[in-house]
């Protein structure tokens, strides 16, 4: 029963959503809106589960004296501080929560992301080599795209680098992306059908994969 | 000599990149703008054609990590929307979005003398993603009974006459992830709301397919897109300032790649001769 009831509920909900999409009957519309409300509430619970998982992971690290367990303390204390100010003093502009967010979280995250530029430059210098036809093609295209992203190349009159870079992104790159997308879309349809029909059961937990 | 040049301390490259980014930024060196990309122009034109008072929705689907690249777009767009006396509604699918919206819109609204609740609103974050977008297609006020500051949306003048996507002139998704695809699948396709996007340069290539099919009517591509939009709306911002740093850094990386390849092939030639 632990398996059959969730599968039956999943099938009924999925079948209802398919039927309401094709049948514009007002009663179906009403239940559809009700289901959307439920889905948003369930989505909120997913955040709670995420928090639980975060806590468990960090508490385990502290208990086992993991080499970097000090950072787990930092994560938990940071969470407690933001939670306290967010719940008791609000998250509106000019609150303590907003000040901490803008003056600590924003610079920290932006700094970590900006470090990428340094590592990418170093990696490009050391490893970006025209060793084969494919690698040469990749290198030439990368250089054209990089030049296309800066305005000074628009002043080179004898070759339209900006236009060529836009063409590369909108025609060859998009053609490849579109092919991948078709594959992904067909995969989503197939997986959705497998879930609705109870063939795919890994989302029900217990380490079980496909039913058959 | 080439061996030494190829394998020198990588901290020197870090220093060069640091200087390439910082010097133009600190000296406030700006470059004259180049050609305006067609996708930027089409977004600008779409907003220009909206009648005064039309609600425009911006989805702030980015966080602090990609803020330096996306926020200049948000400020230029907010400036354009509010200066044209359109109504601005901020929503988000990511948890850091409400703060990103406030950071971008408050200074612009202050500059233009626009009032919260009357000219613009921050509806805040709601979990649900695709479900939330579908629910807004039925009723925005049901999806957001209150705004990010806990005001009942039914009482806000900016929300007057706004029931669902039919009442929204344009949705612009500013993102550093796959959020625009979610918007297209769950908002544009079923409800036919006009959509445009502004994304980081590395993400942009994913969205050209939607431009070709008309599912997106415009696209701001990275910092260059932001700089172009700032030029179109006539507002100085970080986009234009950042273009000088980006130009020098890109050229430096290209020079480094060329030197690296010359060195690599010179060494390989010497090695094959010795064999």
Interface residues (C-beta under 8 A of the other chain):
Chain A: X32 X33 X36 X37 X39 X40 X43 X44 X46 X47 X91 X92 X93 X98 X101 X102 X105 X106 X107 X108 X109 X110 X112 X113 X114 X117 X118 X120 X121 X122 X124 X125 X126 X128 X129 X130 X139 X143 X146 X147 X149 X150 X151 X152 X153 X154 X155 X162 X166 X169 X170 X173 X174 X177 X178 X181
Chain B: X6 X10 X13 X14 X16 X17 X18 X21 X31 X32 X33 X34 X35 X37 X38 X63 X64 X65 X66 X67 X68 X96 X98 X99 X102 X103 X106 X126 X127 X128 X129 X131 X132 X134 X135 X138 X139 X142 X143 X148 X149 X201 X204 X205 X206 X208 X209 X211 X212 X221 X222 X223 X224 X227 X243 X246 X247 X249 X250 X251 X252 X253 X254 X256 X257 X259 X260 X261 X264 X265
